[in-house]
Amino acid sequence: MGSLIIRLVGLCYLVVSLLSFKGVNGMHGRESSAYEAVKGIVLIHGKSRIARIDDDFVCATLDWWPPQKCDYGTCSWGHASLLNLDLNNKILLNAVKAFSPLKIRLGGTLQDKVIYGTEDNPKPCTPFVNSSSELFNFTQGCLPMHRWDELNSFFQKAGAKIIFGLNALAGRTIQSGSAVGPWNYSNAESFIRYTVRKNYNIAGWELGNELCGSGVGTGVSADQYASDIAVLRNIIHDVYRRIRQKPLIIAPGGFYDANWFQEFVNKSGKSVDVVSHHIYNLGAGVDEDLVEKILDPSYLDGISSTFSGLKDILQNSATKAKAWVGEAGGAYNSGHHLVSDSFVYNFWYLDQLGMSAVYDTRTYCRQSLVGGNYGLLNTTTFVPNPNYYSALLWHRLMGVRVLATSFYGTKKIRAYAHCAKKSKGITILLLNLDNSTSVHARVDFTYSRRTGATTAREEYHLTAQGRDLHSQTTLLNGKVLTVNSAGDIPPLDPLYINPSMPIIVGPLSVVFAHIPDVDIPACS
């Protein structure tokens, strides 16, 4: 009923506003007359928030894949593994520090084949070796404690918040495609105890990677997984008994399967704090239709059933667990060069951030920070790819309270709004999927106590260099974003726009707009 009321109010606003919509074509020289222009209305329902996100909602992953990981004849991981990543690179350090903090999830397919090189581990601590006869095409690999020390030194210096994915296949046997038997937690417990002794701050421990439902490679039943997560909870309570701030317990870190997730949530009870799932809704990285899917509003809408399904399971159960996207690369098998590491991926990525937030997803972890063809940073140089700047702008501008938002005028605009972060007012995100039409958008509210709109609106316009969607260079308000010789991340400065003017969203562009002179109950 509430959504119907919002739609009816929106139609009324659209009619009234469009009648008074004049004089926008020449605005500030920000729009060329070469493009067709359409008018539209962003309607924000301001009575109350519809969802909430974590303050550190934006998250990125670091993986275990060695250089020998190849997909479709291309080996795109280089030295991006947790075992060989260059932790002394200044750009990498500055890129993480810019978020203050960036939540980083350590994990991936090979986490369920990782041995921890603690004192009680009798096996040699050797790296992964490519082997086609092995599960996931690699042998077991080992994390030496001296490397774990180096990683934590970097994380502390960068101010990162760490989520660590534990090996959940330890002790199990594979029978007819399923992993059976209880989790052997001895090596994991030893590793957790080492971590606590060293005073390393871990924000969350996640059990397993893509073992839920039918699993990837193999799977674990929901009943067994619930038993194992209770064991992990007991270990954490024991090891952290003298530490006031306990880490989160996270699971299962796999693809959403309604029946499996329902059973797991019901049986895990209070043992789990976060129910995590993965998203690769664009298909294989080799798919030649990736761009077409990314720019198709109806295709983007398709994943909403996953978000809503998990939200319903959590809301209708006794659990207090929250939903996270623990890993999302869009296109699986390492993405697609000059698509998933280029400007066009902003439309998929930012739409995912906006949509997941609407469905009460508290954290969204992008695969990857660095590595594969979908890194926020270049795998070789660590120079930021376009999605890095989008992630940073979201992190700085979009607050924790999510607002019901509708757009009227064209289906090619994706619109999201939150209460502003650490400032007054609201921030709107607009994505224009059309390649030839600019949109002149006015903003209207229900339940607004607007304060006169005298303060300039702050706008951040992201475009691809040369209007090439496959470009790896981003322009902010017409200026190229690039790191300097010292490896510093460039400032992200807004345009200051007369608040009486519409927001102009150019073809195939992204706009964040902070409107400070808005007072709505949802943000009070």
DRENRO-941848 format. One record per residue (C-alpha): y, x, z; residue in three letters; residue number from 1. Coordinates in steps of 0.5 Angstrom, whole numbers, padded with zeros to 4 digits. Layout:
BEGIN
[[Y,X,Z],"ala",NUM]
...
end
This chain:
BEGIN
[[0000,0000,0000],"met",1]
[[0005,0006,0002],"gly",2]
[[0004,0009,-0005],"ser",3]
[[0005,0003,-0009],"leu",4]
[[0012,0002,-0005],"ile",5]
[[0014,0009,-0007],"ile",6]
[[0012,0007,-0014],"arg",7]
[[0016,0001,-0014],"leu",8]
[[0022,0004,-0010],"val",9]
[[0022,0010,-0015],"gly",10]
[[0022,0005,-0021],"leu",11]
[[0028,0002,-0019],"cys",12]
[[0032,0009,-0017],"tyr",13]
[[0030,0011,-0024],"leu",14]
[[0033,0005,-0028],"val",15]
[[0040,0006,-0023],"val",16]
[[0040,0013,-0024],"ser",17]
[[0039,0014,-0031],"leu",18]
[[0044,0009,-0033],"leu",19]
[[0049,0014,-0029],"ser",20]
[[0046,0020,-0032],"phe",21]
[[0052,0023,-0036],"lys",22]
[[0054,0030,-0039],"gly",23]
[[0049,0034,-0037],"val",24]
[[0048,0038,-0044],"asn",25]
[[0053,0044,-0043],"gly",26]
[[0051,0045,-0036],"met",27]
[[0053,0052,-0034],"his",28]
[[0050,0055,-0040],"gly",29]
[[0043,0055,-0037],"arg",30]
[[0040,0051,-0043],"glu",31]
[[0041,0052,-0050],"ser",32]
[[0042,0046,-0055],"ser",33]
[[0036,0048,-0059],"ala",34]
[[0031,0044,-0054],"tyr",35]
[[0031,0037,-0054],"glu",36]
[[0033,0034,-0047],"ala",37]
[[0030,0029,-0043],"val",38]
[[0032,0026,-0037],"lys",39]
[[0028,0025,-0030],"gly",40]
[[0028,0023,-0023],"ile",41]
[[0025,0027,-0017],"val",42]
[[0024,0021,-0012],"leu",43]
[[0022,0024,-0005],"ile",44]
[[0020,0019,0000],"his",45]
[[0023,0022,0007],"gly",46]
[[0021,0018,0012],"lys",47]
[[0015,0022,0015],"ser",48]
[[0011,0028,0012],"arg",49]
[[0004,0027,0009],"ile",50]
[[0001,0033,0010],"ala",51]
[[0002,0040,0014],"arg",52]
[[0001,0047,0011],"ile",53]
[[0000,0054,0015],"asp",54]
[[0007,0058,0016],"asp",55]
[[0002,0063,0012],"asp",56]
[[-0001,0058,0007],"phe",57]
[[0000,0063,0002],"val",58]
[[-0007,0068,0002],"cys",59]
[[-0010,0073,-0003],"ala",60]
[[-0017,0076,-0003],"thr",61]
[[-0019,0083,-0003],"leu",62]
[[-0027,0084,-0006],"asp",63]
[[-0033,0088,-0006],"trp",64]
[[-0034,0089,-0013],"trp",65]
[[-0035,0096,-0015],"pro",66]
[[-0032,0099,-0022],"pro",67]
[[-0039,0097,-0025],"gln",68]
[[-0038,0090,-0025],"lys",69]
[[-0037,0088,-0032],"cys",70]
[[-0036,0081,-0035],"asp",71]
[[-0037,0079,-0043],"tyr",72]
[[-0037,0087,-0044],"gly",73]
[[-0030,0088,-0040],"thr",74]
[[-0030,0092,-0034],"cys",75]
[[-0024,0090,-0030],"ser",76]
[[-0025,0092,-0023],"trp",77]
[[-0023,0099,-0023],"gly",78]
[[-0022,0102,-0016],"his",79]
[[-0020,0095,-0013],"ala",80]
[[-0026,0095,-0008],"ser",81]
[[-0025,0095,-0001],"leu",82]
[[-0029,0101,-0001],"leu",83]
[[-0025,0105,-0006],"asn",84]
[[-0018,0102,-0006],"leu",85]
[[-0012,0107,-0006],"asp",86]
[[-0009,0105,0001],"leu",87]
[[-0003,0110,0000],"asn",88]
[[0000,0107,-0006],"asn",89]
[[0007,0105,-0004],"lys",90]
[[0007,0099,-0009],"ile",91]
[[0001,0096,-0006],"leu",92]
[[0004,0097,0001],"leu",93]
[[0011,0094,0000],"asn",94]
[[0008,0088,-0004],"ala",95]
[[0004,0086,0002],"val",96]
[[0010,0087,0007],"lys",97]
[[0014,0083,0003],"ala",98]
[[0011,0077,0006],"phe",99]
[[0011,0079,0013],"ser",100]
[[0006,0077,0014],"pro",101]
[[0001,0076,0008],"leu",102]
[[-0006,0073,0010],"lys",103]
[[-0012,0077,0006],"ile",104]
[[-0019,0074,0006],"arg",105]
[[-0024,0080,0005],"leu",106]
[[-0030,0078,0002],"gly",107]
[[-0033,0075,-0005],"gly",108]
[[-0040,0075,-0008],"thr",109]
[[-0043,0082,-0005],"leu",110]
[[-0041,0081,0002],"gln",111]
[[-0048,0078,0003],"asp",112]
[[-0050,0084,0001],"lys",113]
[[-0046,0089,0006],"val",114]
[[-0049,0093,0011],"ile",115]
[[-0044,0095,0017],"tyr",116]
[[-0045,0103,0018],"gly",117]
[[-0045,0102,0026],"thr",118]
[[-0048,0106,0031],"glu",119]
[[-0054,0102,0031],"asp",120]
[[-0055,0101,0024],"asn",121]
[[-0061,0105,0022],"pro",122]
[[-0060,0105,0015],"lys",123]
[[-0056,0110,0011],"pro",124]
[[-0049,0108,0009],"cys",125]
[[-0049,0108,0002],"thr",126]
[[-0045,0104,-0004],"pro",127]
[[-0047,0099,-0008],"phe",128]
[[-0051,0101,-0014],"val",129]
[[-0052,0097,-0021],"asn",130]
[[-0059,0094,-0021],"ser",131]
[[-0061,0088,-0026],"ser",132]
[[-0067,0086,-0022],"ser",133]
[[-0063,0085,-0015],"glu",134]
[[-0059,0079,-0013],"leu",135]
[[-0052,0079,-0016],"phe",136]
[[-0054,0085,-0020],"asn",137]
[[-0053,0090,-0015],"phe",138]
[[-0057,0093,-0009],"thr",139]
[[-0054,0093,-0002],"gln",140]
[[-0048,0097,0000],"gly",141]
[[-0045,0099,0006],"cys",142]
[[-0038,0099,0010],"leu",143]
[[-0037,0106,0013],"pro",144]
[[-0034,0105,0020],"met",145]
[[-0029,0111,0018],"his",146]
[[-0027,0106,0012],"arg",147]
[[-0026,0100,0016],"trp",148]
[[-0021,0105,0020],"asp",149]
[[-0017,0106,0014],"glu",150]
[[-0017,0099,0012],"leu",151]
[[-0014,0097,0019],"asn",152]
[[-0009,0102,0019],"ser",153]
[[-0007,0100,0012],"phe",154]
[[-0007,0092,0015],"phe",155]
[[-0003,0094,0021],"gln",156]
[[0002,0098,0017],"lys",157]
[[0003,0092,0012],"ala",158]
[[0003,0087,0017],"gly",159]
[[-0003,0083,0014],"ala",160]
[[-0007,0078,0018],"lys",161]
[[-0014,0079,0016],"ile",162]
[[-0020,0074,0015],"ile",163]
[[-0027,0078,0014],"phe",164]
[[-0033,0075,0011],"gly",165]
[[-0039,0076,0014],"leu",166]
[[-0046,0078,0011],"asn",167]
[[-0050,0071,0012],"ala",168]
[[-0056,0073,0008],"leu",169]
[[-0058,0078,0013],"ala",170]
[[-0065,0076,0016],"gly",171]
[[-0067,0071,0011],"arg",172]
[[-0072,0071,0005],"thr",173]
[[-0071,0068,-0002],"ile",174]
[[-0076,0062,-0003],"gln",175]
[[-0076,0058,-0010],"ser",176]
[[-0068,0060,-0010],"gly",177]
[[-0066,0058,-0003],"ser",178]
[[-0065,0063,0003],"ala",179]
[[-0069,0061,0009],"val",180]
[[-0070,0062,0016],"gly",181]
[[-0064,0064,0021],"pro",182]
[[-0059,0069,0020],"trp",183]
[[-0060,0076,0023],"asn",184]
[[-0054,0077,0027],"tyr",185]
[[-0055,0084,0030],"ser",186]
[[-0051,0088,0025],"asn",187]
[[-0045,0083,0024],"ala",188]
[[-0045,0083,0032],"glu",189]
[[-0045,0090,0033],"ser",190]
[[-0039,0090,0027],"phe",191]
[[-0035,0085,0031],"ile",192]
[[-0036,0089,0038],"arg",193]
[[-0034,0095,0034],"tyr",194]
[[-0028,0092,0031],"thr",195]
[[-0026,0089,0038],"val",196]
[[-0027,0096,0042],"arg",197]
[[-0022,0099,0036],"lys",198]
[[-0017,0093,0038],"asn",199]
[[-0017,0091,0031],"tyr",200]
[[-0013,0084,0030],"asn",201]
[[-0018,0080,0026],"ile",202]
[[-0015,0073,0025],"ala",203]
[[-0021,0069,0023],"gly",204]
[[-0029,0071,0022],"trp",205]
[[-0032,0067,0016],"glu",206]
[[-0039,0067,0015],"leu",207]
[[-0042,0067,0008],"gly",208]
[[-0040,0067,0001],"asn",209]
[[-0042,0061,-0004],"glu",210]
[[-0048,0059,-0001],"leu",211]
[[-0047,0052,0001],"cys",212]
[[-0050,0046,-0004],"gly",213]
[[-0054,0049,-0009],"ser",214]
[[-0051,0056,-0008],"gly",215]
[[-0049,0061,-0013],"val",216]
[[-0055,0066,-0014],"gly",217]
[[-0058,0062,-0007],"thr",218]
[[-0057,0057,-0002],"gly",219]
[[-0057,0056,0005],"val",220]
[[-0059,0049,0008],"ser",221]
[[-0053,0045,0011],"ala",222]
[[-0057,0044,0018],"asp",223]
[[-0059,0052,0018],"gln",224]
[[-0052,0053,0016],"tyr",225]
[[-0049,0049,0022],"ala",226]
[[-0054,0053,0027],"ser",227]
[[-0052,0059,0025],"asp",228]
[[-0044,0058,0025],"ile",229]
[[-0046,0056,0033],"ala",230]
[[-0049,0063,0034],"val",231]
[[-0043,0066,0031],"leu",232]
[[-0038,0062,0035],"arg",233]
[[-0043,0064,0041],"asn",234]
[[-0042,0071,0039],"ile",235]
[[-0034,0071,0038],"ile",236]
[[-0034,0067,0045],"his",237]
[[-0037,0073,0048],"asp",238]
[[-0034,0079,0045],"val",239]
[[-0027,0076,0046],"tyr",240]
[[-0028,0073,0053],"arg",241]
[[-0023,0078,0055],"arg",242]
[[-0018,0077,0050],"ile",243]
[[-0013,0071,0050],"arg",244]
[[-0012,0069,0042],"gln",245]
[[-0019,0068,0039],"lys",246]
[[-0020,0069,0032],"pro",247]
[[-0022,0063,0028],"leu",248]
[[-0029,0061,0026],"ile",249]
[[-0029,0059,0018],"ile",250]
[[-0035,0057,0014],"ala",251]
[[-0038,0056,0009],"pro",252]
[[-0033,0059,0003],"gly",253]
[[-0037,0056,-0003],"gly",254]
[[-0036,0050,-0008],"phe",255]
[[-0035,0043,-0005],"tyr",256]
[[-0041,0039,-0005],"asp",257]
[[-0040,0032,-0002],"ala",258]
[[-0047,0031,0001],"asn",259]
[[-0048,0038,0004],"trp",260]
[[-0041,0039,0007],"phe",261]
[[-0041,0032,0010],"gln",262]
[[-0048,0034,0013],"glu",263]
[[-0045,0041,0015],"phe",264]
[[-0039,0038,0018],"val",265]
[[-0043,0033,0022],"asn",266]
[[-0048,0038,0025],"lys",267]
[[-0043,0044,0026],"ser",268]
[[-0039,0040,0031],"gly",269]
[[-0034,0044,0035],"lys",270]
[[-0037,0051,0032],"ser",271]
[[-0032,0051,0026],"val",272]
[[-0025,0051,0026],"asp",273]
[[-0024,0052,0019],"val",274]
[[-0028,0049,0013],"val",275]
[[-0027,0053,0007],"ser",276]
[[-0028,0052,0000],"his",277]
[[-0027,0055,-0007],"his",278]
[[-0024,0053,-0014],"ile",279]
[[-0025,0056,-0021],"tyr",280]
[[-0024,0049,-0024],"asn",281]
[[-0022,0052,-0031],"leu",282]
[[-0029,0055,-0033],"gly",283]
[[-0031,0061,-0035],"ala",284]
[[-0026,0067,-0036],"gly",285]
[[-0029,0068,-0043],"val",286]
[[-0026,0060,-0045],"asp",287]
[[-0022,0060,-0051],"glu",288]
[[-0019,0054,-0049],"asp",289]
[[-0016,0056,-0042],"leu",290]
[[-0008,0056,-0044],"val",291]
[[-0010,0049,-0047],"glu",292]
[[-0013,0046,-0040],"lys",293]
[[-0007,0050,-0036],"ile",294]
[[-0002,0046,-0040],"leu",295]
[[-0005,0039,-0040],"asp",296]
[[-0003,0035,-0034],"pro",297]
[[-0009,0030,-0034],"ser",298]
[[-0014,0037,-0033],"tyr",299]
[[-0010,0039,-0028],"leu",300]
[[-0011,0033,-0024],"asp",301]
[[-0018,0033,-0025],"gly",302]
[[-0019,0037,-0019],"ile",303]
[[-0015,0033,-0014],"ser",304]
[[-0022,0029,-0012],"ser",305]
[[-0025,0035,-0009],"thr",306]
[[-0018,0036,-0005],"phe",307]
[[-0019,0028,-0003],"ser",308]
[[-0026,0028,-0002],"gly",309]
[[-0026,0034,0003],"leu",310]
[[-0020,0031,0007],"lys",311]
[[-0023,0024,0008],"asp",312]
[[-0030,0028,0011],"ile",313]
[[-0025,0032,0016],"leu",314]
[[-0021,0026,0017],"gln",315]
[[-0027,0021,0018],"asn",316]
[[-0031,0026,0023],"ser",317]
[[-0030,0028,0030],"ala",318]
[[-0029,0035,0028],"thr",319]
[[-0022,0038,0029],"lys",320]
[[-0023,0043,0023],"ala",321]
[[-0018,0044,0018],"lys",322]
[[-0019,0045,0010],"ala",323]
[[-0018,0052,0007],"trp",324]
[[-0018,0054,0000],"val",325]
[[-0022,0061,0001],"gly",326]
[[-0022,0063,-0006],"glu",327]
[[-0019,0061,-0012],"ala",328]
[[-0019,0065,-0019],"gly",329]
[[-0018,0059,-0023],"gly",330]
[[-0023,0062,-0029],"ala",331]
[[-0029,0065,-0026],"tyr",332]
[[-0032,0072,-0028],"asn",333]
[[-0026,0076,-0027],"ser",334]
[[-0021,0071,-0031],"gly",335]
[[-0018,0073,-0038],"his",336]
[[-0014,0078,-0039],"his",337]
[[-0007,0076,-0041],"leu",338]
[[-0008,0069,-0039],"val",339]
[[-0010,0070,-0031],"ser",340]
[[-0006,0076,-0030],"asp",341]
[[0000,0073,-0035],"ser",342]
[[0006,0068,-0034],"phe",343]
[[0002,0062,-0036],"val",344]
[[-0002,0062,-0030],"tyr",345]
[[0004,0060,-0026],"asn",346]
[[0003,0053,-0028],"phe",347]
[[-0004,0053,-0026],"trp",348]
[[-0003,0057,-0019],"tyr",349]
[[0003,0053,-0017],"leu",350]
[[0000,0047,-0019],"asp",351]
[[-0006,0048,-0014],"gln",352]
[[-0001,0050,-0009],"leu",353]
[[0003,0044,-0009],"gly",354]
[[-0003,0039,-0010],"met",355]
[[-0008,0043,-0005],"ser",356]
[[-0002,0042,0000],"ala",357]
[[-0001,0035,-0001],"val",358]
[[-0008,0034,0001],"tyr",359]
[[-0007,0037,0008],"asp",360]
[[-0010,0044,0006],"thr",361]
[[-0007,0049,0011],"arg",362]
[[-0009,0056,0007],"thr",363]
[[-0010,0057,0000],"tyr",364]
[[-0013,0064,-0002],"cys",365]
[[-0012,0067,-0009],"arg",366]
[[-0017,0071,-0012],"gln",367]
[[-0015,0076,-0012],"ser",368]
[[-0009,0081,-0009],"leu",369]
[[-0012,0086,-0014],"val",370]
[[-0018,0087,-0018],"gly",371]
[[-0021,0083,-0024],"gly",372]
[[-0016,0080,-0029],"asn",373]
[[-0013,0075,-0024],"tyr",374]
[[-0010,0080,-0019],"gly",375]
[[-0003,0078,-0016],"leu",376]
[[-0002,0086,-0018],"leu",377]
[[-0004,0090,-0024],"asn",378]
[[-0011,0093,-0022],"thr",379]
[[-0009,0100,-0024],"thr",380]
[[-0001,0101,-0023],"thr",381]
[[-0001,0095,-0017],"phe",382]
[[0006,0093,-0021],"val",383]
[[0006,0085,-0019],"pro",384]
[[0004,0081,-0025],"asn",385]
[[0008,0074,-0026],"pro",386]
[[0004,0070,-0020],"asn",387]
[[0006,0075,-0015],"tyr",388]
[[0013,0073,-0015],"tyr",389]
[[0011,0066,-0015],"ser",390]
[[0007,0066,-0009],"ala",391]
[[0013,0070,-0006],"leu",392]
[[0018,0065,-0007],"leu",393]
[[0013,0059,-0005],"trp",394]
[[0012,0063,0002],"his",395]
[[0019,0064,0003],"arg",396]
[[0022,0057,0001],"leu",397]
[[0017,0052,0002],"met",398]
[[0016,0050,0009],"gly",399]
[[0010,0047,0013],"val",400]
[[0012,0040,0012],"arg",401]
[[0010,0037,0006],"val",402]
[[0013,0031,0003],"leu",403]
[[0011,0025,-0002],"ala",404]
[[0014,0027,-0009],"thr",405]
[[0014,0023,-0015],"ser",406]
[[0017,0025,-0022],"phe",407]
[[0019,0019,-0027],"tyr",408]
[[0021,0021,-0034],"gly",409]
[[0016,0025,-0037],"thr",410]
[[0008,0027,-0035],"lys",411]
[[0010,0034,-0037],"lys",412]
[[0013,0035,-0030],"ile",413]
[[0009,0037,-0024],"arg",414]
[[0014,0036,-0018],"ala",415]
[[0012,0038,-0011],"tyr",416]
[[0017,0038,-0005],"ala",417]
[[0017,0041,0002],"his",418]
[[0022,0041,0008],"cys",419]
[[0025,0048,0007],"ala",420]
[[0023,0054,0011],"lys",421]
[[0027,0057,0016],"lys",422]
[[0033,0053,0014],"ser",423]
[[0036,0046,0013],"lys",424]
[[0034,0041,0008],"gly",425]
[[0028,0041,0003],"ile",426]
[[0026,0045,-0003],"thr",427]
[[0023,0042,-0009],"ile",428]
[[0018,0046,-0014],"leu",429]
[[0018,0043,-0021],"leu",430]
[[0014,0046,-0027],"leu",431]
[[0015,0044,-0034],"asn",432]
[[0009,0044,-0038],"leu",433]
[[0013,0042,-0045],"asp",434]
[[0014,0048,-0050],"asn",435]
[[0020,0045,-0053],"ser",436]
[[0023,0040,-0048],"thr",437]
[[0028,0041,-0043],"ser",438]
[[0028,0036,-0037],"val",439]
[[0035,0034,-0033],"his",440]
[[0033,0032,-0027],"ala",441]
[[0036,0028,-0021],"arg",442]
[[0034,0028,-0014],"val",443]
[[0034,0022,-0010],"asp",444]
[[0031,0020,-0003],"phe",445]
[[0028,0014,0001],"thr",446]
[[0030,0014,0008],"tyr",447]
[[0036,0020,0007],"ser",448]
[[0041,0021,0011],"arg",449]
[[0045,0026,0006],"arg",450]
[[0050,0030,0009],"thr",451]
[[0055,0029,0003],"gly",452]
[[0052,0035,-0002],"ala",453]
[[0058,0040,-0001],"thr",454]
[[0054,0046,0000],"thr",455]
[[0051,0049,-0007],"ala",456]
[[0044,0048,-0009],"arg",457]
[[0040,0054,-0009],"glu",458]
[[0036,0055,-0016],"glu",459]
[[0030,0060,-0018],"tyr",460]
[[0029,0059,-0025],"his",461]
[[0022,0063,-0027],"leu",462]
[[0021,0064,-0035],"thr",463]
[[0017,0069,-0039],"ala",464]
[[0020,0075,-0042],"gln",465]
[[0021,0073,-0050],"gly",466]
[[0018,0066,-0048],"arg",467]
[[0011,0069,-0049],"asp",468]
[[0007,0065,-0044],"leu",469]
[[0002,0071,-0045],"his",470]
[[0007,0076,-0042],"ser",471]
[[0006,0080,-0036],"gln",472]
[[0014,0080,-0035],"thr",473]
[[0017,0075,-0031],"thr",474]
[[0025,0073,-0031],"leu",475]
[[0028,0070,-0025],"leu",476]
[[0035,0067,-0027],"asn",477]
[[0035,0071,-0034],"gly",478]
[[0034,0078,-0030],"lys",479]
[[0027,0082,-0031],"val",480]
[[0024,0083,-0024],"leu",481]
[[0021,0090,-0024],"thr",482]
[[0019,0095,-0018],"val",483]
[[0024,0101,-0018],"asn",484]
[[0022,0108,-0017],"ser",485]
[[0021,0108,-0010],"ala",486]
[[0016,0102,-0011],"gly",487]
[[0020,0097,-0008],"asp",488]
[[0019,0090,-0009],"ile",489]
[[0026,0087,-0013],"pro",490]
[[0030,0082,-0009],"pro",491]
[[0029,0075,-0011],"leu",492]
[[0036,0072,-0011],"asp",493]
[[0038,0065,-0013],"pro",494]
[[0043,0062,-0017],"leu",495]
[[0048,0057,-0014],"tyr",496]
[[0049,0051,-0017],"ile",497]
[[0054,0045,-0016],"asn",498]
[[0050,0040,-0012],"pro",499]
[[0053,0034,-0016],"ser",500]
[[0049,0037,-0023],"met",501]
[[0042,0036,-0025],"pro",502]
[[0037,0041,-0024],"ile",503]
[[0035,0043,-0031],"ile",504]
[[0028,0045,-0032],"val",505]
[[0027,0049,-0039],"gly",506]
[[0021,0049,-0043],"pro",507]
[[0015,0052,-0040],"leu",508]
[[0019,0054,-0034],"ser",509]
[[0018,0054,-0027],"val",510]
[[0024,0052,-0022],"val",511]
[[0025,0052,-0014],"phe",512]
[[0031,0049,-0012],"ala",513]
[[0033,0049,-0005],"his",514]
[[0038,0043,-0003],"ile",515]
[[0041,0044,0004],"pro",516]
[[0045,0038,0005],"asp",517]
[[0039,0033,0006],"val",518]
[[0038,0030,0012],"asp",519]
[[0031,0026,0012],"ile",520]
[[0027,0024,0018],"pro",521]
[[0021,0028,0016],"ala",522]
[[0025,0034,0016],"cys",523]
[[0028,0033,0023],"ser",524]
end
